[in-house]
Amino acid sequence: MTFRAKHLLGIEPLAPDEIRTILDLSEQYVDLNRGALKHSDVLSGLTQINMFFENSTRTQASFELAGKRLGADVMNMSMQASSIKKGETLIDTALTLNAMHPDLLVVRHPHSGAVDLLAQKVNCAVLNAGDGRHEHPTQALLDALTIRRAKGRLHRLNIAICGDIAHSRVARSNILLLGKLENRIRLIGPPTLMPAGIAEFGVEVYDDMKQGLQDVDVVMMLRLQRERMDGGFIPSEREYYHRFGLDAEKLAYAKEDAIVMHPGPMNRGVEIDGEIADDINRSVIQEQVEMGVAVRMAAMDLLARNLRAQKAEGVWA
């Protein structure tokens, strides 16, 4: 299996064969998680620390469950009430962590680049659980696994990513991953929620749902990220839903077997109709949650292998 990375900070540094390695190993963990004994010892003796500087339910729970199923000692640090609030710098935090000798560090941070900075200062493998508007690599990987299982392949598909592209690290990671694997990507949303220069990423840009969804295989909806908006990006949620919310009428323009995705949490009646979200024939939103645990198990397994190998050789800095 080909996976050379020391950390998982983003999709951008990964080669296509490394992406496929993570997805292939994730398939094995899907089978493990569906079995009667959901436990492995591949991380036995290793310590995993989860540091979430932003609130999270799905991602933090998924990483915690993944670590415990692999046999790691898992600790969640409450960063909302930590020394960071008292003026401690990220570098000070890194020094404190090094004194604890963790092996795997899972970090979510509101500022782009903060996770990369930590990775430069700690003596362990670091996984980015989302940093600012930059990347959310494990979300893109679990989305890719969900698509591959539903469609039987992960290349030459027409994939629409719809909604708040400008504020979405999920969109950025998915654009990078799906582009590396030769898919055709369409971005759909109001011009106010499209980043400047986005067409340079090799994507097609639409501001009309019906045109953008024409004959697509995958419809990926994104949450309106109000907490990252500092101005009037949309006239109203009602108007936004009318133009860009996914309902049966708009979905009819996609292929008959198109799947519907959403990274969660969902704003029903804002970016997606509740009936579409719950349609077991079209929606794979619950499968995404399931694939998240398997993908995070695979990522930590592969990083731990590299960690152990490099420490054995005395090359881990």
C-alpha positions as a Markdown table, in Angstrom:
| # | Residue | x | y | z |
|---|---|---|---|---|
| 1 | Met | 0.0 | 0.0 | 0.0 |
| 2 | Thr | 1.4 | 3.4 | -1.0 |
| 3 | Phe | 1.2 | 6.1 | 1.6 |
| 4 | Arg | 4.2 | 8.2 | 2.3 |
| 5 | Ala | 2.7 | 11.1 | 4.4 |
| 6 | Lys | 4.0 | 12.0 | 7.8 |
| 7 | His | 0.8 | 14.0 | 8.6 |
| 8 | Leu | -2.6 | 14.4 | 7.0 |
| 9 | Leu | -2.9 | 18.2 | 6.7 |
| 10 | Gly | -4.8 | 18.4 | 3.4 |
| 11 | Ile | -5.6 | 16.7 | 0.1 |
| 12 | Glu | -3.3 | 19.0 | -1.9 |
| 13 | Pro | -0.1 | 17.1 | -1.0 |
| 14 | Leu | -1.5 | 13.7 | -1.6 |
| 15 | Ala | -0.9 | 11.7 | -4.8 |
| 16 | Pro | -3.8 | 9.9 | -6.4 |
| 17 | Asp | -2.3 | 6.5 | -5.4 |
| 18 | Glu | -2.1 | 7.7 | -1.8 |
| 19 | Ile | -5.8 | 8.7 | -1.9 |
| 20 | Arg | -6.7 | 5.3 | -3.3 |
| 21 | Thr | -4.7 | 3.6 | -0.6 |
| 22 | Ile | -6.7 | 5.3 | 2.1 |
| 23 | Leu | -10.0 | 4.5 | 0.4 |
| 24 | Asp | -9.0 | 0.8 | -0.1 |
| 25 | Leu | -8.0 | 0.4 | 3.5 |
| 26 | Ser | -11.2 | 2.2 | 4.6 |
| 27 | Glu | -13.2 | -0.5 | 2.8 |
| 28 | Gln | -11.7 | -3.1 | 5.2 |
| 29 | Tyr | -12.7 | -0.9 | 8.2 |
| 30 | Val | -16.3 | -0.6 | 6.8 |
| 31 | Asp | -16.5 | -4.4 | 7.0 |
| 32 | Leu | -14.9 | -4.4 | 10.5 |
| 33 | Asn | -17.4 | -1.7 | 11.8 |
| 34 | Arg | -20.3 | -3.7 | 10.4 |
| 35 | Gly | -19.2 | -6.9 | 12.2 |
| 36 | Ala | -20.0 | -8.2 | 15.6 |
| 37 | Leu | -16.5 | -7.4 | 17.0 |
| 38 | Lys | -15.7 | -3.8 | 16.1 |
| 39 | His | -12.2 | -3.7 | 17.5 |
| 40 | Ser | -8.6 | -3.9 | 16.3 |
| 41 | Asp | -5.3 | -3.5 | 18.1 |
| 42 | Val | -3.4 | -1.6 | 15.3 |
| 43 | Leu | -3.1 | 1.5 | 17.6 |
| 44 | Ser | -2.5 | -0.4 | 20.8 |
| 45 | Gly | 0.0 | 1.4 | 23.0 |
| 46 | Leu | -0.4 | 4.7 | 21.1 |
| 47 | Thr | -2.0 | 7.9 | 22.5 |
| 48 | Gln | -4.4 | 10.0 | 20.5 |
| 49 | Ile | -5.2 | 13.5 | 21.6 |
| 50 | Asn | -8.2 | 15.3 | 20.0 |
| 51 | Met | -7.9 | 19.1 | 20.1 |
| 52 | Phe | -11.0 | 21.0 | 18.8 |
| 53 | Phe | -10.7 | 24.8 | 19.0 |
| 54 | Glu | -14.0 | 25.0 | 17.2 |
| 55 | Asn | -17.2 | 23.2 | 18.3 |
| 56 | Ser | -17.8 | 19.9 | 16.5 |
| 57 | Thr | -20.2 | 17.0 | 17.0 |
| 58 | Arg | -19.8 | 14.6 | 14.1 |
| 59 | Thr | -16.1 | 15.0 | 13.4 |
| 60 | Gln | -14.9 | 14.8 | 17.0 |
| 61 | Ala | -17.2 | 11.9 | 17.8 |
| 62 | Ser | -16.1 | 10.1 | 14.6 |
| 63 | Phe | -12.3 | 10.5 | 15.4 |
| 64 | Glu | -12.9 | 9.5 | 19.0 |
| 65 | Leu | -14.7 | 6.3 | 18.0 |
| 66 | Ala | -12.2 | 5.6 | 15.3 |
| 67 | Gly | -9.3 | 5.7 | 17.7 |
| 68 | Lys | -11.0 | 3.6 | 20.4 |
| 69 | Arg | -11.9 | 0.9 | 17.8 |
| 70 | Leu | -8.3 | 0.7 | 16.8 |
| 71 | Gly | -7.2 | 0.3 | 20.4 |
| 72 | Ala | -5.6 | 3.7 | 21.0 |
| 73 | Asp | -5.7 | 5.6 | 24.3 |
| 74 | Val | -7.9 | 8.6 | 23.4 |
| 75 | Met | -8.0 | 11.9 | 25.2 |
| 76 | Asn | -10.3 | 14.9 | 24.3 |
| 77 | Met | -8.9 | 18.3 | 25.3 |
| 78 | Ser | -11.5 | 20.9 | 25.9 |
| 79 | Met | -9.9 | 23.9 | 24.0 |
| 80 | Gln | -12.9 | 26.1 | 24.6 |
| 81 | Ala | -11.8 | 26.5 | 28.3 |
| 82 | Ser | -8.1 | 25.9 | 27.8 |
| 83 | Ser | -5.0 | 27.9 | 28.5 |
| 84 | Ile | -5.4 | 29.4 | 24.9 |
| 85 | Lys | -8.1 | 31.5 | 26.4 |
| 86 | Lys | -5.6 | 32.8 | 29.0 |
| 87 | Gly | -3.2 | 33.9 | 26.4 |
| 88 | Glu | -1.1 | 30.8 | 25.7 |
| 89 | Thr | 0.2 | 30.7 | 22.1 |
| 90 | Leu | -0.1 | 27.8 | 19.7 |
| 91 | Ile | 3.7 | 27.3 | 20.1 |
| 92 | Asp | 3.3 | 27.0 | 23.9 |
| 93 | Thr | 0.6 | 24.5 | 23.3 |
| 94 | Ala | 2.8 | 22.5 | 21.0 |
| 95 | Leu | 5.6 | 22.4 | 23.7 |
| 96 | Thr | 3.1 | 21.3 | 26.3 |
| 97 | Leu | 1.9 | 18.5 | 24.0 |
| 98 | Asn | 5.4 | 17.3 | 23.3 |
| 99 | Ala | 5.9 | 16.8 | 27.0 |
| 100 | Met | 2.8 | 14.5 | 27.0 |
| 101 | His | 4.4 | 12.3 | 24.2 |
| 102 | Pro | 1.2 | 11.8 | 22.1 |
| 103 | Asp | 1.5 | 9.7 | 18.9 |
| 104 | Leu | -1.5 | 11.1 | 17.0 |
| 105 | Leu | -2.9 | 14.6 | 17.3 |
| 106 | Val | -6.3 | 15.5 | 15.7 |
| 107 | Val | -6.8 | 19.2 | 15.4 |
| 108 | Arg | -9.6 | 21.5 | 14.3 |
| 109 | His | -8.9 | 25.2 | 14.4 |
| 110 | Pro | -10.7 | 28.4 | 13.1 |
| 111 | His | -7.6 | 29.8 | 11.4 |
| 112 | Ser | -6.2 | 28.5 | 8.1 |
| 113 | Gly | -2.7 | 27.2 | 8.5 |
| 114 | Ala | -2.8 | 26.7 | 12.3 |
| 115 | Val | -2.8 | 22.9 | 12.1 |
| 116 | Asp | 0.2 | 23.1 | 9.7 |
| 117 | Leu | 2.0 | 25.3 | 12.3 |
| 118 | Leu | 1.3 | 22.8 | 15.0 |
| 119 | Ala | 2.6 | 19.9 | 12.8 |
| 120 | Gln | 5.9 | 21.7 | 12.5 |
| 121 | Lys | 6.4 | 21.9 | 16.3 |
| 122 | Val | 5.1 | 18.5 | 17.6 |
| 123 | Asn | 6.8 | 15.1 | 17.6 |
| 124 | Cys | 3.8 | 13.1 | 16.4 |
| 125 | Ala | 1.5 | 12.6 | 13.5 |
| 126 | Val | -1.1 | 15.3 | 13.0 |
| 127 | Leu | -4.5 | 15.0 | 11.3 |
| 128 | Asn | -6.3 | 18.1 | 10.2 |
| 129 | Ala | -9.9 | 18.0 | 11.3 |
| 130 | Gly | -10.6 | 21.3 | 9.6 |
| 131 | Asp | -8.7 | 24.6 | 9.6 |
| 132 | Gly | -10.5 | 27.9 | 8.8 |
| 133 | Arg | -11.5 | 28.0 | 5.1 |
| 134 | His | -8.4 | 26.0 | 4.1 |
| 135 | Glu | -9.1 | 22.2 | 4.1 |
| 136 | His | -11.0 | 19.4 | 5.7 |
| 137 | Pro | -9.2 | 16.3 | 4.2 |
| 138 | Thr | -11.0 | 13.5 | 6.0 |
| 139 | Gln | -14.4 | 14.9 | 5.0 |
| 140 | Ala | -13.3 | 14.8 | 1.3 |
| 141 | Leu | -12.0 | 11.3 | 1.7 |
| 142 | Leu | -15.2 | 10.0 | 3.3 |
| 143 | Asp | -17.2 | 11.8 | 0.5 |
| 144 | Ala | -15.0 | 10.1 | -2.1 |
| 145 | Leu | -15.5 | 6.7 | -0.4 |
| 146 | Thr | -19.3 | 7.2 | -0.3 |
| 147 | Ile | -19.3 | 8.1 | -4.0 |
| 148 | Arg | -17.1 | 5.2 | -5.0 |
| 149 | Arg | -19.3 | 2.7 | -3.2 |
| 150 | Ala | -22.6 | 4.2 | -4.6 |
| 151 | Lys | -21.3 | 4.6 | -8.2 |
| 152 | Gly | -18.8 | 1.8 | -8.5 |
| 153 | Arg | -16.0 | 4.1 | -9.6 |
| 154 | Leu | -14.4 | 7.5 | -8.7 |
| 155 | His | -13.4 | 8.9 | -12.1 |
| 156 | Arg | -15.1 | 10.6 | -15.0 |
| 157 | Leu | -18.2 | 11.4 | -13.0 |
| 158 | Asn | -20.1 | 14.7 | -13.3 |
| 159 | Ile | -20.2 | 16.1 | -9.7 |
| 160 | Ala | -22.0 | 19.3 | -8.7 |
| 161 | Ile | -21.0 | 21.0 | -5.4 |
| 162 | Cys | -23.7 | 23.5 | -4.5 |
| 163 | Gly | -24.1 | 26.4 | -2.1 |
| 164 | Asp | -21.7 | 28.4 | 0.0 |
| 165 | Ile | -18.5 | 27.6 | -1.8 |
| 166 | Ala | -16.6 | 30.7 | -0.5 |
| 167 | His | -16.6 | 29.8 | 3.1 |
| 168 | Ser | -16.3 | 26.0 | 2.7 |
| 169 | Arg | -13.1 | 24.1 | 3.5 |
| 170 | Val | -15.2 | 20.9 | 2.6 |
| 171 | Ala | -15.7 | 22.3 | -1.0 |
| 172 | Arg | -12.0 | 23.1 | -1.3 |
| 173 | Ser | -10.8 | 19.6 | -0.3 |
| 174 | Asn | -13.4 | 18.0 | -2.5 |
| 175 | Ile | -12.4 | 20.0 | -5.5 |
| 176 | Leu | -8.8 | 19.0 | -5.0 |
| 177 | Leu | -9.5 | 15.3 | -4.5 |
| 178 | Leu | -12.1 | 14.9 | -7.2 |
| 179 | Gly | -10.0 | 16.8 | -9.6 |
| 180 | Lys | -7.0 | 14.6 | -8.9 |
| 181 | Leu | -9.1 | 11.6 | -9.8 |
| 182 | Glu | -10.3 | 13.0 | -13.2 |
| 183 | Asn | -13.9 | 14.0 | -12.4 |
| 184 | Arg | -15.8 | 16.9 | -13.9 |
| 185 | Ile | -16.7 | 19.3 | -11.2 |
| 186 | Arg | -19.4 | 21.9 | -11.3 |
| 187 | Leu | -19.8 | 24.6 | -8.7 |
| 188 | Ile | -23.3 | 26.1 | -8.3 |
| 189 | Gly | -24.2 | 29.1 | -6.1 |
| 190 | Pro | -24.8 | 32.8 | -6.0 |
| 191 | Pro | -21.8 | 35.0 | -7.2 |
| 192 | Thr | -21.5 | 36.4 | -3.6 |
| 193 | Leu | -20.7 | 32.9 | -2.3 |
| 194 | Met | -18.2 | 32.0 | -5.0 |
| 195 | Pro | -14.5 | 32.7 | -4.3 |
| 196 | Ala | -12.6 | 35.0 | -6.6 |
| 197 | Gly | -10.5 | 33.1 | -9.2 |
| 198 | Ile | -12.3 | 29.8 | -8.5 |
| 199 | Ala | -12.4 | 28.9 | -12.3 |
| 200 | Glu | -8.6 | 28.5 | -12.1 |
| 201 | Phe | -9.2 | 25.3 | -10.2 |
| 202 | Gly | -10.4 | 23.7 | -13.4 |
| 203 | Val | -14.1 | 23.7 | -12.5 |
| 204 | Glu | -17.3 | 24.9 | -14.2 |
| 205 | Val | -19.2 | 27.7 | -12.4 |
| 206 | Tyr | -23.0 | 28.2 | -12.5 |
| 207 | Asp | -25.4 | 30.5 | -10.8 |
| 208 | Asp | -28.4 | 28.6 | -11.9 |
| 209 | Met | -29.3 | 25.3 | -10.3 |
| 210 | Lys | -31.2 | 23.8 | -13.2 |
| 211 | Gln | -28.4 | 24.5 | -15.7 |
| 212 | Gly | -25.7 | 23.3 | -13.3 |
| 213 | Leu | -27.5 | 20.1 | -12.3 |
| 214 | Gln | -28.1 | 19.0 | -15.9 |
| 215 | Asp | -27.1 | 15.3 | -16.1 |
| 216 | Val | -24.9 | 15.2 | -13.1 |
| 217 | Asp | -24.1 | 11.9 | -11.2 |
| 218 | Val | -23.6 | 13.4 | -7.8 |
| 219 | Val | -25.2 | 16.4 | -6.1 |
| 220 | Met | -23.3 | 17.6 | -3.1 |
| 221 | Met | -25.0 | 20.3 | -1.0 |
| 222 | Leu | -23.2 | 22.6 | 1.4 |
| 223 | Arg | -24.4 | 24.4 | 4.5 |
| 224 | Leu | -24.8 | 28.1 | 4.6 |
| 225 | Gln | -22.0 | 29.1 | 7.0 |
| 226 | Arg | -23.6 | 32.1 | 8.7 |
| 227 | Glu | -20.9 | 32.2 | 11.4 |
| 228 | Arg | -18.2 | 32.9 | 8.7 |
| 229 | Met | -20.2 | 35.7 | 7.0 |
| 230 | Asp | -19.7 | 39.3 | 7.9 |
| 231 | Gly | -22.1 | 40.9 | 5.4 |
| 232 | Gly | -25.2 | 40.5 | 3.3 |
| 233 | Phe | -24.2 | 37.5 | 1.2 |
| 234 | Ile | -27.8 | 36.5 | 0.5 |
| 235 | Pro | -31.0 | 38.5 | 0.5 |
| 236 | Ser | -32.8 | 36.1 | 2.8 |
| 237 | Glu | -32.9 | 32.4 | 3.6 |
| 238 | Arg | -36.3 | 32.1 | 1.9 |
| 239 | Glu | -35.0 | 33.6 | -1.3 |
| 240 | Tyr | -31.8 | 31.5 | -1.1 |
| 241 | Tyr | -33.9 | 28.3 | -0.8 |
| 242 | His | -36.1 | 29.3 | -3.7 |
| 243 | Arg | -33.0 | 29.7 | -6.0 |
| 244 | Phe | -30.4 | 27.4 | -4.6 |
| 245 | Gly | -32.1 | 25.0 | -2.2 |
| 246 | Leu | -32.3 | 21.4 | -3.5 |
| 247 | Asp | -35.9 | 20.2 | -4.0 |
| 248 | Ala | -37.5 | 17.6 | -6.2 |
| 249 | Glu | -38.0 | 20.0 | -9.1 |
| 250 | Lys | -34.3 | 21.0 | -9.3 |
| 251 | Leu | -33.1 | 17.4 | -8.6 |
| 252 | Ala | -35.1 | 16.2 | -11.6 |
| 253 | Tyr | -32.5 | 17.9 | -13.9 |
| 254 | Ala | -29.8 | 15.5 | -12.6 |
| 255 | Lys | -29.5 | 11.9 | -13.8 |
| 256 | Glu | -32.2 | 9.6 | -12.6 |
| 257 | Asp | -29.7 | 7.6 | -10.4 |
| 258 | Ala | -27.9 | 10.7 | -9.1 |
| 259 | Ile | -27.0 | 10.6 | -5.4 |
| 260 | Val | -27.5 | 13.4 | -3.0 |
| 261 | Met | -24.9 | 14.3 | -0.4 |
| 262 | His | -24.4 | 16.8 | 2.5 |
| 263 | Pro | -21.5 | 17.0 | 5.0 |
| 264 | Gly | -23.8 | 18.1 | 7.8 |
| 265 | Pro | -25.1 | 19.7 | 9.9 |
| 266 | Met | -28.1 | 20.3 | 7.6 |
| 267 | Asn | -30.3 | 23.4 | 7.5 |
| 268 | Arg | -33.5 | 21.8 | 6.2 |
| 269 | Gly | -35.6 | 24.2 | 4.2 |
| 270 | Val | -32.6 | 26.4 | 3.5 |
| 271 | Glu | -30.1 | 24.4 | 1.4 |
| 272 | Ile | -32.1 | 21.1 | 1.1 |
| 273 | Asp | -35.6 | 19.9 | 1.3 |
| 274 | Gly | -36.2 | 17.5 | 4.2 |
| 275 | Glu | -37.9 | 14.9 | 2.0 |
| 276 | Ile | -34.9 | 14.8 | -0.3 |
| 277 | Ala | -32.5 | 14.5 | 2.6 |
| 278 | Asp | -34.5 | 11.5 | 3.9 |
| 279 | Asp | -35.1 | 9.8 | 0.6 |
| 280 | Ile | -33.4 | 6.4 | 0.9 |
| 281 | Asn | -33.3 | 6.0 | -2.8 |
| 282 | Arg | -31.3 | 9.2 | -3.5 |
| 283 | Ser | -29.7 | 10.4 | -0.3 |
| 284 | Val | -26.5 | 8.9 | 1.0 |
| 285 | Ile | -26.1 | 11.4 | 3.9 |
| 286 | Gln | -26.3 | 8.7 | 6.5 |
| 287 | Glu | -23.8 | 6.6 | 4.6 |
| 288 | Gln | -21.4 | 9.6 | 4.7 |
| 289 | Val | -21.5 | 9.5 | 8.5 |
| 290 | Glu | -20.8 | 5.8 | 8.5 |
| 291 | Met | -17.9 | 6.1 | 6.0 |
| 292 | Gly | -16.4 | 8.9 | 8.2 |
| 293 | Val | -15.5 | 6.5 | 11.0 |
| 294 | Ala | -13.9 | 4.0 | 8.5 |
| 295 | Val | -11.9 | 6.7 | 6.7 |
| 296 | Arg | -10.5 | 8.1 | 9.9 |
| 297 | Met | -9.6 | 4.7 | 11.1 |
| 298 | Ala | -7.7 | 4.1 | 7.9 |
| 299 | Ala | -5.9 | 7.5 | 8.0 |
| 300 | Met | -4.8 | 6.9 | 11.6 |
| 301 | Asp | -3.7 | 3.4 | 10.8 |
| 302 | Leu | -1.5 | 4.5 | 7.9 |
| 303 | Leu | 0.0 | 7.4 | 9.7 |
| 304 | Ala | 0.8 | 5.2 | 12.7 |
| 305 | Arg | 2.6 | 2.7 | 10.5 |
| 306 | Asn | 4.8 | 5.5 | 9.1 |
| 307 | Leu | 5.3 | 6.9 | 12.6 |
| 308 | Arg | 6.5 | 3.6 | 14.0 |
| 309 | Ala | 8.7 | 2.9 | 11.0 |
| 310 | Gln | 10.4 | 6.3 | 11.1 |
| 311 | Lys | 10.8 | 6.2 | 14.9 |
| 312 | Ala | 12.4 | 2.7 | 14.6 |
| 313 | Glu | 14.8 | 4.2 | 12.0 |
| 314 | Gly | 15.5 | 7.2 | 14.3 |
| 315 | Val | 14.4 | 9.7 | 11.6 |
| 316 | Trp | 11.3 | 11.2 | 13.2 |
| 317 | Ala | 12.1 | 14.8 | 14.0 |
